[in-house]
Amino acid sequence: MIRKGLRPRIKPALDLTGDGSGFRRVLPFRRSWIAIAILAVFDLIFLYPAITTFLQASAEWGKFDDLFDLVSALFLTAWLLGWSIAPLLMTTILTVMLFGREVIKVSPGKLEIFLGLPVVGMAAQYDVSRMRNLRIEHPPMKSGKSWRGSHIAFDYGAYTGAFGSNIRENKLAEIASSIEMISGNTIRNGDATAEELQGKWEPGFLAKEMKAPELLSTDTLGVNDPVTLGSPSTLALIFANMFPLIGAVFMGW
């Protein structure tokens, strides 16, 4: 789906209590303890072989007496690097599910929605004068936003923003008045202007590369470049063959 018009500014951010923002509120973050428990079990299952393999690889690198020890240490290390991807991802997701939080910050003209761990995370920044139709939404079950429960939503160009979890109706007026008072702008109701719908969202870096066939030609990728003695692939091949040879001659492998 191609998105058009206004878009928030997404950036890595720090959530510091004394950062000078005019208004800051930590919002309730809905957690599914069943999902957390299931993910924790899977994470432990994947972590156990990673830890045992790390101990085995450390032992192999510690003795390192012959070529067989080198091959064994390299194999265990490579296997560990590949296997560790899954538990690292699951541990990261589990940490966010356990300790993640959502914070809104308001400063003159701007609303920032921070999502992440305490102190560090990602933030989306909006121009309050272009926000529209601030409201409470109740998403249907099994929808993409069902995990939030009742939450605050708003329109921004052709885009719909959201924040908060399990927000009650009586909190909407309080939050809306705080945003308008600190930002100095009124959140209007109605449709977007033609100006706010102009322009398409820029694709990401990878999408730009994929949409530019000339950048992926064989000449650009170096497929047709001649291989010489000084080519990186040639030097890597020479080093890979010289390493066990040096071990055999000088270390008695």
N, C-alpha and C positions, 0 to 999 in steps of 0.2 A: 504494500500500500504506500502510495506517494503522499506525503504530508505537505501541506501548503501553509503559507502565511507565517505568522509569528511563531517563534519557538523559544523555549527557555534556554538560558545559558547554563550548561552542565559543566561542573568543574570539581576536582578534588578539593576538599575543604576541611578545616579544623573547627570543632565546636568548643569554643572557649567561653566560659561564663563571663569573663571580663573583657570581651572584645569590643565593647562600646556600642553594640547594637541597641536601638531604641526600645525594642520589644523582643523578648525571647520566651518561648514556652515549650517545654518538653511535653509531647503529646502521648497519650496511651498507645502502646504498641501491642496489638493482639498477637498472642502466642498460642500455637497448637501444641499442647504437651504430648499428645499422642504422636504427632509427626516428629517432635524432638526426641522422644523415646525410641522410636523406630530408627531414626537416623543415627542416634548414639550407639545402638546395638550394631548396626552395619559398620559404623566407623571403628568400633573396637575389633570387629572381625577382621577388617582390613589392616588395622594397625598392628595386630599381633605378628603376622608374618613379616611385616616391614621391620619391626624391632628385632626379631630373631635373625633376619637376613643382615641387618646392620651389624649385629654382634659378630656374625660369622665373617662378614667382609672385613671388619676391623681386625679379627684374629688372623685372617689370611694376609692382610697387608703388614701385620706385625712380624710374622716369621719370615716370609719372602726369601726362601732358600734356593729355589730353582725355578725353571721356566714353568713347570706345572703350577707352582704356587702363584706365579704372576697371572697365568691364564685364569685360574680359579678366582683370584681376587678381582680381576677385570670383569669376569662373567657375573659374579655376585653383585658388584657395584652397578653394572649396567642393568641387571634385573631389578635391583633396589630402586634405581632412578625411575624406571618405567612403572613399577608397582606403586611407588609413593605418590603418583599423581592423584589416584582415586582417594586415598585417605586424607591427603592435603586439602583437596576440594571439599570433602565431606566435613572435615574439621572446621574449615573456614565457614561453610554454610551453617554448621551447628553453632559456632560462636556467634554469628549474626543473629540466629534464631533465639539464642539464649540472652544475649546482652545488647542486641540492636535496639535502636530507638530512633524516633523521628522528632525533629525540632523545627519549629518555625521561628524565623527572625524577621523583624520588620525594621527598616530604616527609611529615611526620606525617599519616597518614590519607588521603593523596592521591597519585594517579599522573597525570602530565601527559605526553601524547604530542604533541610538537612536530613539525610538518611544514612545510618551507619552505626559504628560502635561509639562508645563514649570517646570524645576528642576527635577521632578521625573517621572520615566517611566521604560521601559524595553530596553535592548540593546543586539544586536547580534554582536559578534566580529569575524572577518575573518582574516586569514593569507593572505596578499596581494600576496605573491609569488605563491599561489595556486589558485588565482582567474584567470578566463579565459573569453575571448570573451565579454568584456565590450561593451554594445551597447544600442541603443534606441529601445524600443518596443512599439508597438501600439496595445493594447489588443482589441479583438472584443467586441462588446456590449454584455451585460449579462454574461460576463465571470467573474471569481473570482477576476481579477485585473482591471476590467473596471472602477472602481471608481478612479483609479490613472490617467487615461488618458495616454498620452505618458510618459514613465518613463525610467529610466536607469535599465538595467538588466545585470546579469553576471552569469557565470557558476562556480560552486564550487563542485568539485567531480561530483556526479550525481544530485546535487541539484541546483536549479536556484534561485538566490537572486535578490531582486529588491529594489529600493528606488527612492524617488522623485515623484512628480505629475506635469503633464503638462510641462515636460522638453523639451526644444527646442534642435534641432540638434546641433546648434552652441555652446551649453553649454557642450556637451559631451566631446569634446577635452579639454576644460578648466578644467573640473573636473577630467578627466583621468590624465592629466599632473600633477595636484596638488597631486593626490593620489600617483603617481609614484615618484614624487620628494621628498615628505615628508617621504614616507614609505621606500624609497631606493630600491624598487623592481619594476620590469616591469610586467605589466599585459599582459600575453601572449594570443595568439589565438590558436585555435585547440582543439583537444580532450583531455580528461583526461587521465592521466597515469594509468597503472594497479594498482600502489600503492594507488593512490587517490580514487580508486573505491573499495578498499578492506575494509571488515568489514561492519557489519550492525549497524544501529543506535540502541543504547540501548533503550528499551521501558521505559516508565515512571514507577513510583513506583507502581501505581495501576495496570498497565498492567503486571508488574512482579508478583504481588500478584495473579492476575487472571490466570496466566500461571503456577502457582505452586499449584496443587491440594492438595499437602500434607500440605500446609500452611493453607488451608481452611477446614481441617478435623474437625469433631465434637469435637475431643479431644482438638485441638488447640483453637477453639472458646469457649471452656468451656461448651458445651451443655451437656456433660455427667458428669460434675462436680456435686457432691452431694451438695444440699442446706442445710446449717447449720444455726444455730442461729446467727453466726457472718458474714454470707454472705452479701454482699452489697445489694442484692435485698431484703433480710429479714429485714435488718436495715431500708431501705427506706420504706418498708411497715409498719413497727412499727411506724416510725416517722410520716408517713402520717395519721395514725389512732390516734396517741397521740395528734397531733396538735389541732384538733377541740375539743378533750376531755379536754385538758388544758384550752381552751377558754371557754368551758361550765362551768367548775368548778371554775375557778379563775376570769373570765371576764364577767360572766353572759350571755353568748351566749344562 
